[in-house]
Amino acid sequence: MDRHIEKVYVPMTESAFYILLSLQQERHGYGITQRVKELTAGNLTIGPGTMYGTIAKMEKDGLIAFTREEDKRKYYRITPLGQEVLDREKKRIRHLYQVVEEDDGK
């Protein structure tokens, strides 16, 4: 993984994490928003500015790719590089969780 990508995306913002997680399946912007609401039980709402700014940045950096346009909706999907970044972030989060669980109440 390129140093620039690692520096920018690890650790990830919560919004970026959920956007990338949502794009393991092809989705358009509104579909991503709905998936994030579902994954977070409504606790995180990503506004259009954050959504499309993050999508543009991730596409430029090669983490996601435009797949098609249908009814004026642009669809995207995670790339192999994006999956690598997501997997690294999942590993980091699991480690944090493990540390918290092991240290809880000590």
MOPAC internal coordinates of N, CA, C and O (Angstrom, degrees):
PM7 1SCF
backbone

  N    0.0000 0     0.00 0     0.00 0    0    0    0
  C    1.4534 1     0.00 0     0.00 0    1    0    0
  C    1.5292 1   108.94 1     0.00 0    2    1    0
  O    1.2310 1   120.78 1   -47.46 1    3    2    1
  N    1.2778 1   116.12 1   132.54 1    3    2    1
  C    1.4610 1   125.54 1   179.36 1    5    3    2
  C    1.5365 1   110.74 1   -60.83 1    6    5    3
  O    1.2310 1   120.45 1   -38.96 1    7    6    5
  N    1.3240 1   116.75 1   141.04 1    7    6    5
  C    1.4715 1   121.93 1  -178.59 1    9    7    6
  C    1.5242 1   112.55 1   -58.52 1   10    9    7
  O    1.2310 1   120.59 1   141.53 1   11   10    9
  N    1.3352 1   116.48 1   -38.47 1   11   10    9
  C    1.4646 1   119.95 1   178.70 1   13   11   10
  C    1.5280 1   110.40 1   -59.73 1   14   13   11
  O    1.2310 1   120.53 1   132.24 1   15   14   13
  N    1.3135 1   116.60 1   -47.76 1   15   14   13
  C    1.4670 1   121.44 1  -178.97 1   17   15   14
  C    1.5223 1   109.64 1   -61.88 1   18   17   15
  O    1.2310 1   120.41 1   134.15 1   19   18   17
  N    1.3137 1   116.82 1   -45.85 1   19   18   17
  C    1.4599 1   120.99 1  -179.68 1   21   19   18
  C    1.5256 1   110.68 1   -61.58 1   22   21   19
  O    1.2310 1   120.43 1   135.64 1   23   22   21
  N    1.3213 1   116.78 1   -44.36 1   23   22   21
  C    1.4602 1   121.34 1  -178.53 1   25   23   22
  C    1.5307 1   111.78 1   -63.90 1   26   25   23
  O    1.2310 1   120.54 1   139.43 1   27   26   25
  N    1.3216 1   116.57 1   -40.57 1   27   26   25
  C    1.4612 1   121.50 1  -175.98 1   29   27   26
  C    1.5272 1   112.65 1   -78.59 1   30   29   27
  O    1.2310 1   120.05 1   143.93 1   31   30   29
  N    1.3371 1   117.52 1   -36.07 1   31   30   29
  C    1.4632 1   120.19 1  -169.91 1   33   31   30
  C    1.5177 1   116.29 1  -109.61 1   34   33   31
  O    1.2310 1   119.17 1   172.03 1   35   34   33
  N    1.3141 1   119.18 1    -7.97 1   35   34   33
  C    1.4636 1   119.91 1  -179.09 1   37   35   34
  C    1.5228 1   108.49 1  -124.09 1   38   37   35
  O    1.2310 1   118.60 1   -68.23 1   39   38   37
  N    1.3271 1   120.27 1   111.77 1   39   38   37
  C    1.4650 1   126.16 1    -2.29 1   41   39   38
  C    1.5196 1   111.99 1   -75.04 1   42   41   39
  O    1.2310 1   121.46 1   -20.10 1   43   42   41
  N    1.3190 1   114.81 1   159.90 1   43   42   41
  C    1.4597 1   122.11 1  -178.07 1   45   43   42
  C    1.5173 1   110.65 1   -94.13 1   46   45   43
  O    1.2310 1   121.55 1   -24.21 1   47   46   45
  N    1.3242 1   114.65 1   155.79 1   47   46   45
  C    1.4579 1   118.70 1   168.73 1   49   47   46
  C    1.5225 1   107.09 1   -71.63 1   50   49   47
  O    1.2310 1   121.06 1   -22.06 1   51   50   49
  N    1.3022 1   115.58 1   157.94 1   51   50   49
  C    1.4603 1   119.72 1   179.58 1   53   51   50
  C    1.5296 1   110.99 1   -60.84 1   54   53   51
  O    1.2310 1   120.57 1   137.64 1   55   54   53
  N    1.3249 1   116.52 1   -42.36 1   55   54   53
  C    1.4669 1   119.77 1   179.59 1   57   55   54
  C    1.5204 1   111.09 1   -61.79 1   58   57   55
  O    1.2310 1   120.05 1   132.82 1   59   58   57
  N    1.3321 1   117.50 1   -47.18 1   59   58   57
  C    1.4593 1   121.17 1  -179.61 1   61   59   58
  C    1.5296 1   110.76 1   -61.03 1   62   61   59
  O    1.2310 1   120.65 1   138.80 1   63   62   61
  N    1.3255 1   116.36 1   -41.20 1   63   62   61
  C    1.4654 1   120.77 1   179.09 1   65   63   62
  C    1.5232 1   110.61 1   -58.41 1   66   65   63
  O    1.2310 1   120.54 1   130.05 1   67   66   65
  N    1.3202 1   116.58 1   -49.95 1   67   66   65
  C    1.4626 1   119.37 1  -176.98 1   69   67   66
  C    1.5233 1   112.51 1   -69.89 1   70   69   67
  O    1.2310 1   119.93 1   146.72 1   71   70   69
  N    1.3091 1   117.75 1   -33.28 1   71   70   69
  C    1.4666 1   119.96 1   176.12 1   73   71   70
  C    1.5290 1   109.47 1   -63.70 1   74   73   71
  O    1.2310 1   120.49 1   131.53 1   75   74   73
  N    1.3251 1   116.67 1   -48.47 1   75   74   73
  C    1.4627 1   120.54 1  -179.53 1   77   75   74
  C    1.5312 1   110.76 1   -64.13 1   78   77   75
  O    1.2310 1   120.41 1   138.07 1   79   78   77
  N    1.3201 1   116.83 1   -41.93 1   79   78   77
  C    1.4656 1   121.33 1   177.95 1   81   79   78
  C    1.5339 1   110.28 1   -59.90 1   82   81   79
  O    1.2310 1   120.46 1   138.45 1   83   82   81
  N    1.3236 1   116.72 1   -41.55 1   83   82   81
  C    1.4660 1   121.50 1   179.88 1   85   83   82
  C    1.5225 1   112.45 1   -65.20 1   86   85   83
  O    1.2310 1   120.75 1   149.80 1   87   86   85
  N    1.3320 1   116.16 1   -30.20 1   87   86   85
  C    1.4634 1   119.94 1  -175.54 1   89   87   86
  C    1.5277 1   113.75 1   -85.87 1   90   89   87
  O    1.2310 1   120.41 1  -164.45 1   91   90   89
  N    1.3173 1   116.82 1    15.55 1   91   90   89
  C    1.4642 1   118.95 1   169.77 1   93   91   90
  C    1.5256 1   109.10 1   -68.76 1   94   93   91
  O    1.2310 1   121.36 1   162.52 1   95   94   93
  N    1.3297 1   115.00 1   -17.48 1   95   94   93
  C    1.4645 1   121.93 1   169.58 1   97   95   94
  C    1.5175 1   106.77 1  -120.37 1   98   97   95
  O    1.2310 1   120.41 1   -33.95 1   99   98   97
  N    1.2933 1   116.83 1   146.05 1   99   98   97
  C    1.4646 1   120.69 1   179.57 1  101   99   98
  C    1.5310 1   109.76 1   -59.84 1  102  101   99
  O    1.2310 1   121.05 1   -49.88 1  103  102  101
  N    1.3402 1   115.59 1   130.12 1  103  102  101
  C    1.4586 1   120.62 1   179.43 1  105  103  102
  C    1.5219 1   110.25 1  -149.54 1  106  105  103
  O    1.2310 1   121.19 1   -19.80 1  107  106  105
  N    1.3169 1   115.33 1   160.20 1  107  106  105
  C    1.4624 1   122.13 1   171.27 1  109  107  106
  C    1.5318 1   107.48 1  -102.17 1  110  109  107
  O    1.2310 1   120.56 1    -5.97 1  111  110  109
  N    1.3327 1   116.53 1   174.03 1  111  110  109
  C    1.4579 1   121.05 1  -174.44 1  113  111  110
  C    1.5106 1   114.83 1   -52.67 1  114  113  111
  O    1.2310 1   119.88 1   130.18 1  115  114  113
  N    1.3241 1   117.83 1   -49.82 1  115  114  113
  C    1.4619 1   120.42 1  -179.99 1  117  115  114
  C    1.5225 1   110.71 1   -63.46 1  118  117  115
  O    1.2310 1   120.42 1   141.37 1  119  118  117
  N    1.3212 1   116.79 1   -38.63 1  119  118  117
  C    1.4667 1   120.65 1   177.77 1  121  119  118
  C    1.5185 1   111.80 1   -62.88 1  122  121  119
  O    1.2310 1   120.63 1   143.23 1  123  122  121
  N    1.3380 1   116.39 1   -36.77 1  123  122  121
  C    1.4656 1   120.61 1   176.57 1  125  123  122
  C    1.5214 1   109.32 1   -64.34 1  126  125  123
  O    1.2310 1   120.69 1   133.29 1  127  126  125
  N    1.3346 1   116.28 1   -46.71 1  127  126  125
  C    1.4599 1   120.89 1   179.66 1  129  127  126
  C    1.5251 1   111.23 1   -56.62 1  130  129  127
  O    1.2310 1   120.61 1   135.25 1  131  130  129
  N    1.3063 1   116.44 1   -44.75 1  131  130  129
  C    1.4610 1   120.55 1  -179.91 1  133  131  130
  C    1.5296 1   111.66 1   -66.44 1  134  133  131
  O    1.2310 1   120.35 1   140.39 1  135  134  133
  N    1.3240 1   116.93 1   -39.61 1  135  134  133
  C    1.4662 1   120.52 1   179.03 1  137  135  134
  C    1.5226 1   110.81 1   -65.70 1  138  137  135
  O    1.2310 1   120.06 1   140.18 1  139  138  137
  N    1.3197 1   117.50 1   -39.82 1  139  138  137
  C    1.4723 1   120.91 1   178.40 1  141  139  138
  C    1.5285 1   109.88 1   -63.81 1  142  141  139
  O    1.2310 1   120.08 1   136.54 1  143  142  141
  N    1.3132 1   117.45 1   -43.46 1  143  142  141
  C    1.4714 1   120.01 1   177.02 1  145  143  142
  C    1.5259 1   110.57 1   -59.13 1  146  145  143
  O    1.2310 1   120.94 1   138.04 1  147  146  145
  N    1.3289 1   115.81 1   -41.96 1  147  146  145
  C    1.4640 1   121.35 1   179.48 1  149  147  146
  C    1.5341 1   110.57 1   -64.27 1  150  149  147
  O    1.2310 1   120.21 1   131.52 1  151  150  149
  N    1.3249 1   117.20 1   -48.48 1  151  150  149
  C    1.4735 1   121.52 1  -178.30 1  153  151  150
  C    1.5240 1   112.99 1   -63.37 1  154  153  151
  O    1.2310 1   120.68 1   148.01 1  155  154  153
  N    1.3342 1   116.31 1   -31.99 1  155  154  153
  C    1.4703 1   120.29 1  -175.79 1  157  155  154
  C    1.5245 1   112.48 1  -103.69 1  158  157  155
  O    1.2310 1   119.95 1  -168.68 1  159  158  157
  N    1.3088 1   117.69 1    11.32 1  159  158  157
  C    1.4642 1   122.52 1  -177.74 1  161  159  158
  C    1.5316 1   110.65 1    52.68 1  162  161  159
  O    1.2310 1   120.80 1  -142.78 1  163  162  161
  N    1.3286 1   116.08 1    37.22 1  163  162  161
  C    1.4482 1   121.53 1   177.63 1  165  163  162
  C    1.5185 1   115.51 1    79.84 1  166  165  163
  O    1.2310 1   120.13 1  -175.37 1  167  166  165
  N    1.3234 1   117.36 1     4.63 1  167  166  165
  C    1.4671 1   120.72 1  -177.39 1  169  167  166
  C    1.5249 1   113.68 1   -80.49 1  170  169  167
  O    1.2310 1   119.74 1   166.17 1  171  170  169
  N    1.3032 1   118.10 1   -13.83 1  171  170  169
  C    1.4599 1   121.08 1   177.59 1  173  171  170
  C    1.5224 1   108.72 1  -130.87 1  174  173  171
  O    1.2310 1   121.62 1   -55.80 1  175  174  173
  N    1.3092 1   114.51 1   124.20 1  175  174  173
  C    1.4579 1   121.06 1   174.72 1  177  175  174
  C    1.5150 1   107.34 1  -118.08 1  178  177  175
  O    1.2310 1   120.66 1   -55.75 1  179  178  177
  N    1.3128 1   116.35 1   124.25 1  179  178  177
  C    1.4604 1   120.85 1  -179.78 1  181  179  178
  C    1.5235 1   107.70 1   -99.40 1  182  181  179
  O    1.2310 1   121.12 1   -60.41 1  183  182  181
  N    1.3278 1   115.47 1   119.59 1  183  182  181
  C    1.4591 1   120.74 1   179.51 1  185  183  182
  C    1.5144 1   111.26 1   -73.61 1  186  185  183
  O    1.2310 1   120.62 1   -16.75 1  187  186  185
  N    1.3309 1   116.42 1   163.25 1  187  186  185
  C    1.4667 1   120.78 1  -178.12 1  189  187  186
  C    1.5249 1   113.70 1   -58.52 1  190  189  187
  O    1.2310 1   119.71 1   140.24 1  191  190  189
  N    1.3280 1   118.16 1   -39.76 1  191  190  189
  C    1.4675 1   120.67 1  -179.85 1  193  191  190
  C    1.5122 1   112.00 1   -61.55 1  194  193  191
  O    1.2310 1   120.99 1   133.45 1  195  194  193
  N    1.3365 1   115.71 1   -46.55 1  195  194  193
  C    1.4698 1   120.97 1   178.26 1  197  195  194
  C    1.5214 1   109.98 1   -65.55 1  198  197  195
  O    1.2310 1   120.97 1   135.13 1  199  198  197
  N    1.3247 1   115.76 1   -44.87 1  199  198  197
  C    1.4727 1   121.07 1  -177.71 1  201  199  198
  C    1.5181 1   111.37 1   -58.36 1  202  201  199
  O    1.2310 1   120.58 1   123.30 1  203  202  201
  N    1.3210 1   116.50 1   -56.70 1  203  202  201
  C    1.4516 1   118.89 1  -172.95 1  205  203  202
  C    1.5275 1   112.45 1   -76.37 1  206  205  203
  O    1.2310 1   120.25 1   151.86 1  207  206  205
  N    1.3254 1   117.12 1   -28.14 1  207  206  205
  C    1.4661 1   120.07 1   173.45 1  209  207  206
  C    1.5206 1   110.88 1   -65.63 1  210  209  207
  O    1.2310 1   120.70 1   136.39 1  211  210  209
  N    1.3267 1   116.26 1   -43.61 1  211  210  209
  C    1.4712 1   121.38 1   179.60 1  213  211  210
  C    1.5239 1   110.55 1   -67.99 1  214  213  211
  O    1.2310 1   120.14 1   137.59 1  215  214  213
  N    1.3188 1   117.34 1   -42.41 1  215  214  213
  C    1.4676 1   120.96 1   178.29 1  217  215  214
  C    1.5280 1   110.02 1   -60.19 1  218  217  215
  O    1.2310 1   120.14 1   134.20 1  219  218  217
  N    1.3308 1   117.34 1   -45.80 1  219  218  217
  C    1.4716 1   120.75 1  -179.46 1  221  219  218
  C    1.5234 1   110.62 1   -61.03 1  222  221  219
  O    1.2310 1   120.51 1   136.50 1  223  222  221
  N    1.3244 1   116.63 1   -43.50 1  223  222  221
  C    1.4656 1   120.83 1  -179.64 1  225  223  222
  C    1.5262 1   110.80 1   -66.10 1  226  225  223
  O    1.2310 1   120.29 1   134.99 1  227  226  225
  N    1.3243 1   117.05 1   -45.01 1  227  226  225
  C    1.4630 1   120.51 1  -179.57 1  229  227  226
  C    1.5296 1   111.46 1   -65.22 1  230  229  227
  O    1.2310 1   120.56 1   142.78 1  231  230  229
  N    1.3225 1   116.53 1   -37.22 1  231  230  229
  C    1.4607 1   119.35 1   177.94 1  233  231  230
  C    1.5260 1   110.05 1   -66.35 1  234  233  231
  O    1.2310 1   120.24 1   135.50 1  235  234  233
  N    1.3176 1   117.15 1   -44.50 1  235  234  233
  C    1.4686 1   121.84 1   178.70 1  237  235  234
  C    1.5292 1   111.04 1   -60.19 1  238  237  235
  O    1.2310 1   120.52 1   141.35 1  239  238  237
  N    1.3396 1   116.61 1   -38.65 1  239  238  237
  C    1.4630 1   121.60 1  -178.54 1  241  239  238
  C    1.5311 1   113.16 1   -83.79 1  242  241  239
  O    1.2310 1   120.14 1   176.51 1  243  242  241
  N    1.3379 1   117.34 1    -3.49 1  243  242  241
  C    1.4617 1   120.81 1   175.43 1  245  243  242
  C    1.5168 1   115.29 1    84.54 1  246  245  243
  O    1.2310 1   119.69 1  -165.87 1  247  246  245
  N    1.3331 1   118.20 1    14.13 1  247  246  245
  C    1.4625 1   120.90 1   178.69 1  249  247  246
  C    1.5189 1   112.62 1   -81.76 1  250  249  247
  O    1.2310 1   121.21 1   151.56 1  251  250  249
  N    1.3257 1   115.30 1   -28.44 1  251  250  249
  C    1.4558 1   120.94 1   176.34 1  253  251  250
  C    1.5273 1   107.97 1  -133.26 1  254  253  251
  O    1.2310 1   121.27 1   -17.01 1  255  254  253
  N    1.3136 1   115.17 1   162.99 1  255  254  253
  C    1.4646 1   119.82 1   179.33 1  257  255  254
  C    1.5221 1   109.73 1  -136.45 1  258  257  255
  O    1.2310 1   121.54 1   -38.72 1  259  258  257
  N    1.3129 1   114.66 1   141.28 1  259  258  257
  C    1.4624 1   121.83 1   172.01 1  261  259  258
  C    1.5146 1   106.92 1   -66.07 1  262  261  259
  O    1.2310 1   120.47 1   -46.81 1  263  262  261
  N    1.3322 1   116.71 1   133.19 1  263  262  261
  C    1.4637 1   119.25 1  -179.24 1  265  263  262
  C    1.5213 1   113.14 1  -110.76 1  266  265  263
  O    1.2310 1   120.78 1   143.54 1  267  266  265
  N    1.3409 1   116.12 1   -36.46 1  267  266  265
  C    1.4681 1   118.67 1  -179.35 1  269  267  266
  C    1.5235 1   109.72 1  -171.84 1  270  269  267
  O    1.2310 1   121.47 1   -11.71 1  271  270  269
  N    1.3202 1   114.79 1   168.29 1  271  270  269
  C    1.4574 1   121.45 1   173.77 1  273  271  270
  C    1.5162 1   108.34 1  -125.91 1  274  273  271
  O    1.2310 1   121.31 1   -46.38 1  275  274  273
  N    1.3168 1   115.09 1   133.62 1  275  274  273
  C    1.4589 1   120.27 1  -179.16 1  277  275  274
  C    1.5257 1   108.26 1  -143.89 1  278  277  275
  O    1.2310 1   119.96 1   -53.67 1  279  278  277
  N    1.3029 1   117.68 1   126.33 1  279  278  277
  C    1.4703 1   122.27 1  -178.81 1  281  279  278
  C    1.5262 1   111.64 1    50.98 1  282  281  279
  O    1.2310 1   120.69 1  -134.17 1  283  282  281
  N    1.3091 1   116.29 1    45.83 1  283  282  281
  C    1.4639 1   124.68 1   178.99 1  285  283  282
  C    1.5356 1   113.61 1    64.75 1  286  285  283
  O    1.2310 1   120.15 1  -165.29 1  287  286  285
  N    1.3137 1   117.32 1    14.71 1  287  286  285
  C    1.4626 1   122.07 1   176.43 1  289  287  286
  C    1.5186 1   108.63 1  -106.63 1  290  289  287
  O    1.2310 1   120.89 1   -50.19 1  291  290  289
  N    1.3232 1   115.90 1   129.81 1  291  290  289
  C    1.4554 1   121.27 1   177.52 1  293  291  290
  C    1.5269 1   109.12 1   -93.71 1  294  293  291
  O    1.2310 1   121.38 1   -50.32 1  295  294  293
  N    1.3108 1   114.97 1   129.68 1  295  294  293
  C    1.4566 1   121.65 1  -179.35 1  297  295  294
  C    1.5297 1   109.53 1  -104.02 1  298  297  295
  O    1.2310 1   121.49 1   -36.12 1  299  298  297
  N    1.3280 1   114.75 1   143.88 1  299  298  297
  C    1.4651 1   122.12 1  -179.04 1  301  299  298
  C    1.5160 1   109.48 1  -133.20 1  302  301  299
  O    1.2310 1   121.76 1   -17.97 1  303  302  301
  N    1.3322 1   114.24 1   162.03 1  303  302  301
  C    1.4684 1   121.44 1   176.31 1  305  303  302
  C    1.5181 1   108.70 1  -150.10 1  306  305  303
  O    1.2310 1   120.82 1   -29.51 1  307  306  305
  N    1.3027 1   116.04 1   150.49 1  307  306  305
  C    1.4579 1   122.45 1   179.09 1  309  307  306
  C    1.5383 1   109.59 1   -64.78 1  310  309  307
  O    1.2310 1   120.38 1   -34.46 1  311  310  309
  N    1.3289 1   116.89 1   145.54 1  311  310  309
  C    1.4690 1   122.66 1   176.42 1  313  311  310
  C    1.5273 1   108.74 1   -99.18 1  314  313  311
  O    1.2310 1   119.82 1    -7.99 1  315  314  313
  N    1.3264 1   117.95 1   172.01 1  315  314  313
  C    1.4686 1   119.46 1   175.14 1  317  315  314
  C    1.5468 1   112.53 1   -57.18 1  318  317  315
  O    1.2310 1   120.13 1   141.06 1  319  318  317
  N    1.3263 1   117.35 1   -38.94 1  319  318  317
  C    1.4649 1   119.60 1   176.79 1  321  319  318
  C    1.5247 1   110.21 1   -64.50 1  322  321  319
  O    1.2310 1   120.31 1   137.06 1  323  322  321
  N    1.3247 1   117.02 1   -42.94 1  323  322  321
  C    1.4585 1   120.83 1   177.58 1  325  323  322
  C    1.5120 1   111.91 1   -61.29 1  326  325  323
  O    1.2310 1   120.52 1   141.47 1  327  326  325
  N    1.3302 1   116.62 1   -38.53 1  327  326  325
  C    1.4640 1   120.64 1   178.32 1  329  327  326
  C    1.5215 1   110.33 1   -65.94 1  330  329  327
  O    1.2310 1   120.46 1   141.12 1  331  330  329
  N    1.3234 1   116.72 1   -38.88 1  331  330  329
  C    1.4677 1   120.82 1   177.34 1  333  331  330
  C    1.5321 1   110.52 1   -62.06 1  334  333  331
  O    1.2310 1   120.61 1   135.03 1  335  334  333
  N    1.3183 1   116.43 1   -44.97 1  335  334  333
  C    1.4675 1   121.08 1   178.54 1  337  335  334
  C    1.5254 1   109.85 1   -63.91 1  338  337  335
  O    1.2310 1   119.99 1   135.08 1  339  338  337
  N    1.3281 1   117.63 1   -44.92 1  339  338  337
  C    1.4651 1   121.59 1   179.41 1  341  339  338
  C    1.5238 1   110.60 1   -61.82 1  342  341  339
  O    1.2310 1   119.98 1   135.52 1  343  342  341
  N    1.3192 1   117.63 1   -44.48 1  343  342  341
  C    1.4680 1   121.05 1   179.23 1  345  343  342
  C    1.5229 1   111.26 1   -61.42 1  346  345  343
  O    1.2310 1   120.54 1   139.95 1  347  346  345
  N    1.3207 1   116.58 1   -40.05 1  347  346  345
  C    1.4662 1   120.25 1   178.22 1  349  347  346
  C    1.5326 1   110.70 1   -64.50 1  350  349  347
  O    1.2310 1   120.71 1   138.87 1  351  350  349
  N    1.3144 1   116.24 1   -41.13 1  351  350  349
  C    1.4675 1   120.26 1   179.55 1  353  351  350
  C    1.5284 1   110.96 1   -68.02 1  354  353  351
  O    1.2310 1   119.96 1   140.41 1  355  354  353
  N    1.3289 1   117.67 1   -39.59 1  355  354  353
  C    1.4671 1   120.84 1   175.94 1  357  355  354
  C    1.5251 1   110.41 1   -59.95 1  358  357  355
  O    1.2310 1   120.67 1   136.71 1  359  358  357
  N    1.3216 1   116.33 1   -43.29 1  359  358  357
  C    1.4657 1   121.10 1   178.80 1  361  359  358
  C    1.5253 1   110.46 1   -61.44 1  362  361  359
  O    1.2310 1   120.26 1   137.62 1  363  362  361
  N    1.3306 1   117.11 1   -42.38 1  363  362  361
  C    1.4620 1   121.90 1   179.29 1  365  363  362
  C    1.5299 1   110.49 1   -63.19 1  366  365  363
  O    1.2310 1   120.50 1   137.35 1  367  366  365
  N    1.3302 1   116.65 1   -42.65 1  367  366  365
  C    1.4604 1   121.07 1  -179.74 1  369  367  366
  C    1.5248 1   110.47 1   -67.38 1  370  369  367
  O    1.2310 1   120.17 1   138.10 1  371  370  369
  N    1.3230 1   117.29 1   -41.90 1  371  370  369
  C    1.4770 1   120.16 1   177.77 1  373  371  370
  C    1.5264 1   110.63 1   -59.92 1  374  373  371
  O    1.2310 1   120.53 1   139.35 1  375  374  373
  N    1.3286 1   116.59 1   -40.65 1  375  374  373
  C    1.4667 1   120.80 1   178.75 1  377  375  374
  C    1.5391 1   109.94 1   -63.58 1  378  377  375
  O    1.2310 1   120.37 1   135.48 1  379  378  377
  N    1.3240 1   116.89 1   -44.52 1  379  378  377
  C    1.4635 1   120.07 1   177.30 1  381  379  378
  C    1.5252 1   110.85 1   -58.05 1  382  381  379
  O    1.2310 1   120.67 1   134.08 1  383  382  381
  N    1.3042 1   116.32 1   -45.92 1  383  382  381
  C    1.4585 1   121.43 1   179.53 1  385  383  382
  C    1.5327 1   110.58 1   -60.60 1  386  385  383
  O    1.2310 1   120.64 1   136.33 1  387  386  385
  N    1.3211 1   116.37 1   -43.67 1  387  386  385
  C    1.4623 1   120.88 1  -179.80 1  389  387  386
  C    1.5262 1   110.52 1   -62.27 1  390  389  387
  O    1.2310 1   119.97 1   136.98 1  391  390  389
  N    1.3121 1   117.66 1   -43.02 1  391  390  389
  C    1.4712 1   121.60 1   178.92 1  393  391  390
  C    1.5211 1   110.15 1   -61.91 1  394  393  391
  O    1.2310 1   120.45 1   135.55 1  395  394  393
  N    1.3177 1   116.75 1   -44.45 1  395  394  393
  C    1.4653 1   120.58 1   179.41 1  397  395  394
  C    1.5238 1   110.77 1   -62.07 1  398  397  395
  O    1.2310 1   120.59 1   133.95 1  399  398  397
  N    1.3152 1   116.47 1   -46.05 1  399  398  397
  C    1.4637 1   120.48 1  -179.39 1  401  399  398
  C    1.5237 1   112.16 1   -63.09 1  402  401  399
  O    1.2310 1   120.35 1   138.01 1  403  402  401
  N    1.3195 1   116.95 1   -41.99 1  403  402  401
  C    1.4593 1   120.67 1  -179.65 1  405  403  402
  C    1.5192 1   112.23 1   -70.28 1  406  405  403
  O    1.2310 1   120.12 1   150.80 1  407  406  405
  N    1.3119 1   117.37 1   -29.20 1  407  406  405
  C    1.4613 1   121.58 1  -176.62 1  409  407  406
  C    1.5282 1   112.40 1   -95.64 1  410  409  407
  O    1.2310 1   119.77 1   172.40 1  411  410  409
  N    1.2892 1   118.05 1    -7.60 1  411  410  409
  C    1.4651 1   122.18 1  -174.56 1  413  411  410
  C    1.5287 1   111.60 1   -55.82 1  414  413  411
  O    1.2310 1   121.35 1   -64.93 1  415  414  413
  N    1.3171 1   115.02 1   115.07 1  415  414  413
  C    1.4622 1   120.78 1   175.36 1  417  415  414
  C    1.5067 1   115.97 1    82.41 1  418  417  415
  O    1.2310 1   119.41 1  -172.12 1  419  418  417
  N    1.3088 1   118.73 1     7.88 1  419  418  417
  C    1.4753 1   119.92 1  -178.79 1  421  419  418
  C    1.4991 1   110.12 1   -87.82 1  422  421  419
  O    1.2310 1   120.10 1   180.00 1  423  422  421

